[in-house]
Amino acid sequence: MTPRACRVLTIGAIIGALALTGCSGSDGDGNAKPETSSSDQGASGGVTKDPGADARANGAKATGIDLKNPPKAIASITVPGAPKGEVTDTLVELVKFEERGKVLLAVYRVTPHGTKEETSLQRALTWRPNLIDPVNLKLYEAVAELTTGFLGDLVMNEPNYVMAGFAVPQNTDTIDVGVSHDGVRMEGVKLP
């Protein structure tokens, strides 16, 4: 992953975590070191080089998901992989859909299927989260700062959690939830 993509993903995770916790700042002096668990450190005390473990843990933590008690799917769709690609298909489940002020936060569980150990959101499903109101003919694009970047790492054949933030749709009770550049979407999802 490029340094720029890492920064974008990190900023998105921080903003998402702040949105999920309702925090707007820090009470500390800004010099606190980030917490790390023993599983995050290698034998030398540095960060582990297993990006799959980071993607799995960070995806759940950044989206507010408890891996010991994962939520049930609200809606789901299977996105076919590219012919002769590393991903055969990807199961995308909407697991959290909630209004936070003027923002509608969507959390997805993404499970790519294939033969490699890891992939990215782009390779798994050409990630482009959006909401479509087919009655009022309105498209709601994801807010980049509240959305997991398309270069985000995913662990293959295991659930990963990503998120997207949108403006709250108006004048409708249901919405189509898009996940891909290919126009693949979950239709008629009830709004919170």
VEXLUM-966148 format. One record per residue (C-alpha): residue number from 1; residue in one letter; x, y, z. Coordinates in Angstrom, 1 decimal, padded with zeros to 4 digits, m for minus. Layout:
N
<pos=NUM, code=a, xx=X, yy=Y, zz=Z> .
...
***
This chain:
192
<pos=1, code=m, xx=000.0, yy=000.0, zz=000.0> .
<pos=2, code=t, xx=001.4, yy=003.4, zz=m000.8> .
<pos=3, code=p, xx=002.0, yy=005.9, zz=001.9> .
<pos=4, code=r, xx=m000.8, yy=008.2, zz=000.6> .
<pos=5, code=a, xx=m003.3, yy=005.3, zz=000.6> .
<pos=6, code=c, xx=m002.2, yy=004.4, zz=004.2> .
<pos=7, code=r, xx=m002.8, yy=008.0, zz=005.3> .
<pos=8, code=v, xx=m006.2, yy=008.2, zz=003.6> .
<pos=9, code=l, xx=m007.3, yy=004.9, zz=005.2> .
<pos=10, code=t, xx=m006.0, yy=006.0, zz=008.6> .
<pos=11, code=i, xx=m007.8, yy=009.3, zz=008.4> .
<pos=12, code=g, xx=m011.0, yy=007.6, zz=007.3> .
<pos=13, code=a, xx=m010.7, yy=005.2, zz=010.2> .
<pos=14, code=i, xx=m010.1, yy=008.0, zz=012.7> .
<pos=15, code=i, xx=m013.0, yy=010.1, zz=011.4> .
<pos=16, code=g, xx=m015.2, yy=007.0, zz=011.4> .
<pos=17, code=a, xx=m014.2, yy=006.1, zz=015.0> .
<pos=18, code=l, xx=m014.9, yy=009.7, zz=016.1> .
<pos=19, code=a, xx=m018.3, yy=009.6, zz=014.4> .
<pos=20, code=l, xx=m019.1, yy=006.2, zz=016.0> .
<pos=21, code=t, xx=m018.1, yy=007.4, zz=019.5> .
<pos=22, code=g, xx=m019.5, yy=010.9, zz=019.2> .
<pos=23, code=c, xx=m016.2, yy=012.4, zz=020.1> .
<pos=24, code=s, xx=m015.0, yy=015.7, zz=018.6> .
<pos=25, code=g, xx=m011.6, yy=016.0, zz=020.2> .
<pos=26, code=s, xx=m009.2, yy=014.8, zz=022.9> .
<pos=27, code=d, xx=m009.0, yy=015.7, zz=026.6> .
<pos=28, code=g, xx=m005.4, yy=014.8, zz=026.7> .
<pos=29, code=d, xx=m002.3, yy=016.8, zz=025.8> .
<pos=30, code=g, xx=m001.9, yy=015.2, zz=022.4> .
<pos=31, code=n, xx=001.3, yy=013.4, zz=023.4> .
<pos=32, code=a, xx=m000.3, yy=010.1, zz=024.2> .
<pos=33, code=k, xx=001.0, yy=007.0, zz=022.4> .
<pos=34, code=p, xx=m001.4, yy=004.8, zz=020.6> .
<pos=35, code=e, xx=m002.4, yy=001.7, zz=022.4> .
<pos=36, code=t, xx=m001.2, yy=m001.6, zz=021.1> .
<pos=37, code=s, xx=m002.0, yy=m005.1, zz=022.1> .
<pos=38, code=s, xx=000.5, yy=m007.9, zz=022.5> .
<pos=39, code=s, xx=m000.8, yy=m009.3, zz=019.2> .
<pos=40, code=d, xx=000.1, yy=m006.1, zz=017.4> .
<pos=41, code=q, xx=003.8, yy=m006.4, zz=018.3> .
<pos=42, code=g, xx=006.4, yy=m008.7, zz=016.8> .
<pos=43, code=a, xx=009.3, yy=m010.2, zz=018.7> .
<pos=44, code=s, xx=011.3, yy=m007.0, zz=018.4> .
<pos=45, code=g, xx=008.5, yy=m004.9, zz=019.8> .
<pos=46, code=g, xx=007.6, yy=m003.4, zz=016.5> .
<pos=47, code=v, xx=004.3, yy=m003.7, zz=014.6> .
<pos=48, code=t, xx=003.6, yy=m007.0, zz=013.0> .
<pos=49, code=k, xx=004.0, yy=m007.4, zz=009.2> .
<pos=50, code=d, xx=000.8, yy=m009.4, zz=008.8> .
<pos=51, code=p, xx=m001.5, yy=m006.9, zz=007.0> .
<pos=52, code=g, xx=m004.3, yy=m009.5, zz=007.0> .
<pos=53, code=a, xx=m004.4, yy=m009.4, zz=010.8> .
<pos=54, code=d, xx=m004.4, yy=m005.6, zz=010.8> .
<pos=55, code=a, xx=m007.2, yy=m005.5, zz=008.3> .
<pos=56, code=r, xx=m009.3, yy=m007.9, zz=010.2> .
<pos=57, code=a, xx=m008.8, yy=m006.2, zz=013.6> .
<pos=58, code=n, xx=m008.8, yy=m002.6, zz=012.4> .
<pos=59, code=g, xx=m011.8, yy=m003.1, zz=010.2> .
<pos=60, code=a, xx=m013.9, yy=m004.3, zz=013.1> .
<pos=61, code=k, xx=m012.5, yy=m001.8, zz=015.6> .
<pos=62, code=a, xx=m012.8, yy=001.2, zz=013.2> .
<pos=63, code=t, xx=m016.4, yy=000.3, zz=012.5> .
<pos=64, code=g, xx=m017.5, yy=m000.4, zz=016.0> .
<pos=65, code=i, xx=m018.1, yy=m004.1, zz=015.5> .
<pos=66, code=d, xx=m017.6, yy=m006.6, zz=018.4> .
<pos=67, code=l, xx=m016.1, yy=m009.7, zz=016.7> .
<pos=68, code=k, xx=m017.3, yy=m011.9, zz=019.6> .
<pos=69, code=n, xx=m020.9, yy=m010.8, zz=018.9> .
<pos=70, code=p, xx=m021.1, yy=m009.9, zz=015.2> .
<pos=71, code=p, xx=m024.3, yy=m008.3, zz=014.0> .
<pos=72, code=k, xx=m026.8, yy=m010.0, zz=011.7> .
<pos=73, code=a, xx=m027.1, yy=m008.8, zz=008.1> .
<pos=74, code=i, xx=m029.8, yy=m006.3, zz=007.3> .
<pos=75, code=a, xx=m029.3, yy=m006.9, zz=003.5> .
<pos=76, code=s, xx=m026.8, yy=m008.8, zz=001.4> .
<pos=77, code=i, xx=m025.6, yy=m009.3, zz=m002.2> .
<pos=78, code=t, xx=m022.9, yy=m011.4, zz=m003.8> .
<pos=79, code=v, xx=m020.7, yy=m009.6, zz=m006.3> .
<pos=80, code=p, xx=m019.1, yy=m011.8, zz=m009.0> .
<pos=81, code=g, xx=m015.3, yy=m011.6, zz=m009.4> .
<pos=82, code=a, xx=m013.5, yy=m010.7, zz=m012.6> .
<pos=83, code=p, xx=m012.9, yy=m013.5, zz=m015.0> .
<pos=84, code=k, xx=m009.6, yy=m015.2, zz=m014.2> .
<pos=85, code=g, xx=m009.1, yy=m012.8, zz=m011.3> .
<pos=86, code=e, xx=m007.9, yy=m013.6, zz=m007.8> .
<pos=87, code=v, xx=m011.4, yy=m013.1, zz=m006.3> .
<pos=88, code=t, xx=m014.1, yy=m015.6, zz=m007.5> .
<pos=89, code=d, xx=m016.9, yy=m013.7, zz=m005.7> .
<pos=90, code=t, xx=m017.5, yy=m011.4, zz=m002.7> .
<pos=91, code=l, xx=m020.3, yy=m011.5, zz=m000.2> .
<pos=92, code=v, xx=m021.3, yy=m008.0, zz=000.9> .
<pos=93, code=e, xx=m023.6, yy=m007.6, zz=003.9> .
<pos=94, code=l, xx=m025.0, yy=m004.4, zz=005.3> .
<pos=95, code=v, xx=m024.8, yy=m005.0, zz=009.0> .
<pos=96, code=k, xx=m025.3, yy=m001.5, zz=010.5> .
<pos=97, code=f, xx=m027.3, yy=001.4, zz=009.2> .
<pos=98, code=e, xx=m027.8, yy=004.3, zz=011.5> .
<pos=99, code=e, xx=m028.5, yy=008.0, zz=011.4> .
<pos=100, code=r, xx=m026.0, yy=010.3, zz=013.3> .
<pos=101, code=g, xx=m027.2, yy=013.8, zz=012.9> .
<pos=102, code=k, xx=m027.0, yy=014.7, zz=009.2> .
<pos=103, code=v, xx=m025.0, yy=011.6, zz=008.4> .
<pos=104, code=l, xx=m026.2, yy=008.1, zz=007.6> .
<pos=105, code=l, xx=m023.5, yy=005.6, zz=008.5> .
<pos=106, code=a, xx=m023.4, yy=002.2, zz=006.8> .
<pos=107, code=v, xx=m021.2, yy=m000.6, zz=008.0> .
<pos=108, code=y, xx=m020.6, yy=m003.5, zz=005.6> .
<pos=109, code=r, xx=m019.2, yy=m007.0, zz=006.2> .
<pos=110, code=v, xx=m017.2, yy=m007.9, zz=003.1> .
<pos=111, code=t, xx=m016.1, yy=m011.6, zz=002.6> .
<pos=112, code=p, xx=m014.1, yy=m012.1, zz=m000.6> .
<pos=113, code=h, xx=m013.6, yy=m015.6, zz=m001.8> .
<pos=114, code=g, xx=m010.5, yy=m016.7, zz=m003.6> .
<pos=115, code=t, xx=m007.2, yy=m018.5, zz=m003.4> .
<pos=116, code=k, xx=m004.9, yy=m015.8, zz=m002.1> .
<pos=117, code=e, xx=m004.5, yy=m014.7, zz=001.5> .
<pos=118, code=e, xx=m005.5, yy=m011.1, zz=001.0> .
<pos=119, code=t, xx=m006.9, yy=m008.6, zz=m001.5> .
<pos=120, code=s, xx=m008.2, yy=m005.1, zz=m001.6> .
<pos=121, code=l, xx=m011.7, yy=m003.6, zz=m001.7> .
<pos=122, code=q, xx=m011.0, yy=m002.5, zz=m005.3> .
<pos=123, code=r, xx=m010.0, yy=m006.0, zz=m006.5> .
<pos=124, code=a, xx=m012.8, yy=m007.6, zz=m004.4> .
<pos=125, code=l, xx=m015.7, yy=m005.6, zz=m005.7> .
<pos=126, code=t, xx=m014.6, yy=m002.4, zz=m007.4> .
<pos=127, code=w, xx=m015.8, yy=m000.5, zz=m004.3> .
<pos=128, code=r, xx=m018.0, yy=002.5, zz=m004.9> .
<pos=129, code=p, xx=m020.6, yy=002.8, zz=m002.1> .
<pos=130, code=n, xx=m023.6, yy=004.9, zz=m002.9> .
<pos=131, code=l, xx=m027.3, yy=005.1, zz=m002.1> .
<pos=132, code=i, xx=m029.9, yy=005.4, zz=m004.9> .
<pos=133, code=d, xx=m033.5, yy=006.6, zz=m004.4> .
<pos=134, code=p, xx=m035.3, yy=005.1, zz=m007.4> .
<pos=135, code=v, xx=m038.6, yy=006.8, zz=m006.7> .
<pos=136, code=n, xx=m037.2, yy=010.4, zz=m006.4> .
<pos=137, code=l, xx=m034.4, yy=009.6, zz=m008.8> .
<pos=138, code=k, xx=m031.6, yy=010.8, zz=m006.5> .
<pos=139, code=l, xx=m028.1, yy=009.5, zz=m006.0> .
<pos=140, code=y, xx=m026.3, yy=009.9, zz=m002.7> .
<pos=141, code=e, xx=m022.5, yy=009.5, zz=m003.1> .
<pos=142, code=a, xx=m020.4, yy=008.4, zz=m000.1> .
<pos=143, code=v, xx=m018.5, yy=011.2, zz=001.8> .
<pos=144, code=a, xx=m014.8, yy=010.3, zz=001.2> .
<pos=145, code=e, xx=m013.7, yy=011.3, zz=004.8> .
<pos=146, code=l, xx=m016.3, yy=008.9, zz=006.3> .
<pos=147, code=t, xx=m015.7, yy=006.0, zz=003.9> .
<pos=148, code=t, xx=m013.1, yy=003.2, zz=003.8> .
<pos=149, code=g, xx=m010.7, yy=003.7, zz=000.9> .
<pos=150, code=f, xx=m010.8, yy=001.4, zz=m002.1> .
<pos=151, code=l, xx=m007.2, yy=000.3, zz=m001.4> .
<pos=152, code=g, xx=m008.2, yy=m001.0, zz=002.0> .
<pos=153, code=d, xx=m006.8, yy=m004.5, zz=002.7> .
<pos=154, code=l, xx=m009.1, yy=m007.4, zz=003.1> .
<pos=155, code=v, xx=m008.4, yy=m010.9, zz=004.4> .
<pos=156, code=m, xx=m009.6, yy=m013.5, zz=001.8> .
<pos=157, code=n, xx=m012.3, yy=m016.0, zz=002.8> .
<pos=158, code=e, xx=m013.0, yy=m014.2, zz=006.1> .
<pos=159, code=p, xx=m015.3, yy=m011.4, zz=007.1> .
<pos=160, code=n, xx=m013.9, yy=m007.9, zz=007.0> .
<pos=161, code=y, xx=m015.7, yy=m004.7, zz=008.1> .
<pos=162, code=v, xx=m015.7, yy=m001.4, zz=006.1> .
<pos=163, code=m, xx=m017.9, yy=001.7, zz=006.3> .
<pos=164, code=a, xx=m019.4, yy=004.5, zz=004.3> .
<pos=165, code=g, xx=m021.0, yy=007.8, zz=005.3> .
<pos=166, code=f, xx=m023.7, yy=009.5, zz=003.4> .
<pos=167, code=a, xx=m026.0, yy=012.5, zz=003.6> .
<pos=168, code=v, xx=m029.3, yy=011.3, zz=005.1> .
<pos=169, code=p, xx=m031.7, yy=010.6, zz=002.3> .
<pos=170, code=q, xx=m034.9, yy=012.7, zz=002.2> .
<pos=171, code=n, xx=m038.5, yy=012.0, zz=001.3> .
<pos=172, code=t, xx=m038.2, yy=008.2, zz=001.2> .
<pos=173, code=d, xx=m038.5, yy=005.3, zz=003.6> .
<pos=174, code=t, xx=m036.4, yy=002.8, zz=001.6> .
<pos=175, code=i, xx=m033.2, yy=003.1, zz=m000.4> .
<pos=176, code=d, xx=m031.1, yy=001.0, zz=m002.8> .
<pos=177, code=v, xx=m027.6, yy=000.4, zz=m001.3> .
<pos=178, code=g, xx=m024.9, yy=000.4, zz=m004.0> .
<pos=179, code=v, xx=m021.5, yy=m001.2, zz=m003.4> .
<pos=180, code=s, xx=m019.7, yy=m001.3, zz=m006.8> .
<pos=181, code=h, xx=m018.8, yy=000.6, zz=m009.9> .
<pos=182, code=d, xx=m020.7, yy=m002.1, zz=m011.7> .
<pos=183, code=g, xx=m024.0, yy=m000.9, zz=m010.3> .
<pos=184, code=v, xx=m024.5, yy=m003.9, zz=m008.0> .
<pos=185, code=r, xx=m026.9, yy=m002.9, zz=m005.2> .
<pos=186, code=m, xx=m029.2, yy=m004.2, zz=m002.4> .
<pos=187, code=e, xx=m032.7, yy=m003.0, zz=m003.3> .
<pos=188, code=g, xx=m035.4, yy=m001.7, zz=m001.1> .
<pos=189, code=v, xx=m033.4, yy=m001.4, zz=002.2> .
<pos=190, code=k, xx=m035.5, yy=000.2, zz=005.0> .
<pos=191, code=l, xx=m033.9, yy=003.4, zz=006.3> .
<pos=192, code=p, xx=m033.4, yy=003.8, zz=010.1> .
***
